Amino acid sequence: MVRKHAAWLRALDERLLEHLHEAGESNPMLMAEHPRFEEVGISSGQIRERCLQLADAGLAGMTGKGWFDVTTWGQQYLDGEIDARDQPKPRLQRLL
């Protein structure tokens, strides 16, 4: 499986999508406390910002106030079935 990246995607984004796929819906505070993110010192604010980017691109979705889950497009990206460059580019350009 080869994932097809877009220039705006970060390594953290893939970790987030993988986590949401494995754990199901979650929120940034819970994710920041998970060993996968805690060990690299990622804050809940940084996780929230990247989740918003992923949601804007259609790879993650908001399931409730502050809760996120991987979308069908996100799962297809993880499986190497779609090219992230073909997804809408996030409108929220942030530096995180």
Contact map, one row per residue, 1 for C-alpha under 8 A:
111000000000000000000000000000000000000000000000000000000000000000000000000000110000000000000000
111100000000000000000000000000000000000000000000000000000000000000000000000000110000000000000000
111110000000000000000000000000000000000000000000000000000000000000000000000011111110000000000000
011111000000000000000000000000000000000000000000000000000000000000000000000010010111100000000000
001111101000000000000000000000000000000000000000000000000000000000000000000000000011100000000000
000111111000000000000000000000000000000000000000000000000000000000000000000000000011100000000000
000011111000000000000000000000000000000000000000000000000000000000000000000000000000100000000000
000001111100000000000000000000000000000000000000000000000000000000000000000000000000000010000000
000011111110110000000000000000000000000000000000000000000000000000000000000000000000000000000000
000000011111110000000000000000000000000000000000000000000000000000000000000000000000000000000000
000000001111111000000000000000000000000000000000000000000000000000000000000000000000000000000000
000000000111111100000000000000000000000000000000010000000000000000000000000000000000000000000000
000000001111111110000000000000000000000000000000011001000000000000000000000000000000000000000000
000000001111111111000000000000000000000000000000000000000000000000000000000001000000000000000000
000000000011111111100000000000000000000000000000000000000000000000000000000000000000000000000000
000000000001111111110000000000000000000000000010001000000000000000000000000000000000000000000000
000000000000111111111000000000000000000000000000000000000011000000000100011001000000000000000000
000000000000011111111100000000000000000000000000000000000000000000000000000001000000000000000000
000000000000001111111111000000000000000000000000000000000000000000000000000000000000000000000000
000000000000000111111111110000000000000000000000000000000000000000011100000000000000000000000000
000000000000000011111111000000000000000000000000000000000000000000001100001000000000000000000000
000000000000000001111111000000000000000000000000000000000000000000000000000000000000000000000000
000000000000000000111111110000000000000000000000000000000000000000000000000000000000000000000000
000000000000000000111111110000000000000000000000000000000000000000001100000000000000000000000000
000000000000000000010011111000000000000000000000000000000000001000111100000000000000000000000000
000000000000000000010011111101100000000000000000000000000000000000111000000000000000000000000000
000000000000000000000000111111100000000000000001000000000000000001110000000000000000000000000000
000000000000000000000000011111110000000000011011000000000000000001100000000000000000000000000000
000000000000000000000000001111111000000000010000000000000000000000000000000000000000000000000000
000000000000000000000000011111111100000000000000000000000000000000000000000000000000000000000000
000000000000000000000000011111111100100000010010000000000000000000000000000000000000000000000000
000000000000000000000000000111111110110001110010000000000000000000000000000000000000000000000000
000000000000000000000000000011111110110000000000000000000000000000000000000000000000000000000000
000000000000000000000000000001111111110000000000000000000000000000000000000000000000000000000000
000000000000000000000000000000011111111000000000000000000000000000000000000000000000000000000000
000000000000000000000000000000000111111100000000000000000000000000000000000000000000000000000000
000000000000000000000000000000111111111111000000000000000000000000000000000000000000000000000000
000000000000000000000000000000011111111111000000000000000000000000000000000000000000000000000000
000000000000000000000000000000000011111111000000000000000000000000000000000000000000000000000000
000000000000000000000000000000000001111111000000000000000000000000000000000000000000000000000000
000000000000000000000000000000000000111111100000000000000000000000000000000000000000000000000000
000000000000000000000000000000010000111111110110000000000000000000000000000000000000000000000000
000000000000000000000000000000010000000011111110000000000000000000000000000000000000000000000000
000000000000000000000000000110110000000001111111000000000000000000000000000000000000000000000000
000000000000000000000000000100000000000000111111100000000000000000000000000000000000000000000000
000000000000000000000000000000000000000001111111110000000000000000000000000000000000000000000001
000000000000000100000000000100110000000001111111111000000000000000000000000000000000000000000000
000000000000000000000000001100000000000000011111111100000000000001000000000000000000000000000000
000000000000000000000000000000000000000000001111111110000000000000000000000000000000000000000101
000000000001100000000000000000000000000000000111111111000000000000000000000000000000000000000001
000000000000100100000000000000000000000000000011111111100001000000010000000000000000000000000000
000000000000000000000000000000000000000000000001111111110000000000000000000000000000000000000000
000000000000000000000000000000000000000000000000111111111000000000000000000000000000000001111000
000000000000100000000000000000000000000000000000011111111111100000000000000000000000000001000000
000000000000000000000000000000000000000000000000001111111111110000000000000000000000000000000000
000000000000000000000000000000000000000000000000000111111111000000000000000000000000000111110000
000000000000000000000000000000000000000000000000000011111111000000000000000000000000001111000000
000000000000000000000000000000000000000000000000000001111111100000000010110000000000001100000000
000000000000000010000000000000000000000000000000000001111111100000000111111010000000000000000000
000000000000000010000000000000000000000000000000001001111111110000011110110000000000000000000000
000000000000000000000000000000000000000000000000000001100111111000011110000000000000000000000000
000000000000000000000000000000000000000000000000000000100001111111111000000000000000000000000000
000000000000000000000000100000000000000000000000000000000000111111111000000000000000000000000000
000000000000000000000000000000000000000000000000000000000000011111110000000000000000000000000000
000000000000000000000000000000000000000000000000000000000000011111100000000000000000000000000000
000000000000000000000000001100000000000000000001000000000000011111110000000000000000000000000000
000000000000000000000000111100000000000000000000000000000000011111111000000000000000000000000000
000000000000000000010000111000000000000000000000001000000001111101111100000000000000000000000000
000000000000000000011001110000000000000000000000000000000001111000111110000000000000000000000000
000000000000000010011001100000000000000000000000000000000011100000011111111000000000000000000000
000000000000000000000000000000000000000000000000000000000111100000001111111000000000000000000000
000000000000000000000000000000000000000000000000000000000010000000000111111100000000000000000000
000000000000000000000000000000000000000000000000000000000111000000000111111110000100000000000000
000000000000000010000000000000000000000000000000000000000111000000000111111111000000000000000000
000000000000000010001000000000000000000000000000000000000010000000000111111111100000000000000000
000000000000000000000000000000000000000000000000000000000000000000000001111111111100000000000000
001100000000000000000000000000000000000000000000000000000010000000000000111111111111000000000000
001000000000010011000000000000000000000000000000000000000000000000000000011111111000000000000000
111000000000000000000000000000000000000000000000000000000000000000000000001111111100000000000000
111100000000000000000000000000000000000000000000000000000000000000000000000111111110000000000000
001000000000000000000000000000000000000000000000000000000000000000000000000111111110000000000000
001100000000000000000000000000000000000000000000000000000000000000000000100110111111010000000000
001111000000000000000000000000000000000000000000000000000000000000000000000010011111111000000000
000111000000000000000000000000000000000000000000000000000000000000000000000010000111111000000000
000111100000000000000000000000000000000000000000000000000000000000000000000000000011111110000000
000000000000000000000000000000000000000000000000000000000000000000000000000000000111111100000000
000000000000000000000000000000000000000000000000000000001100000000000000000000000011111110000000
000000000000000000000000000000000000000000000000000000011100000000000000000000000000111111000000
000000010000000000000000000000000000000000000000000000011000000000000000000000000000101111100000
000000000000000000000000000000000000000000000000000011011000000000000000000000000000000111111000
000000000000000000000000000000000000000000000000000010010000000000000000000000000000000011111000
000000000000000000000000000000000000000000000000000010010000000000000000000000000000000001111100
000000000000000000000000000000000000000000000000000010000000000000000000000000000000000001111110
000000000000000000000000000000000000000000000000100000000000000000000000000000000000000000011111
000000000000000000000000000000000000000000000000000000000000000000000000000000000000000000001111
000000000000000000000000000000000000000000000100110000000000000000000000000000000000000000000111
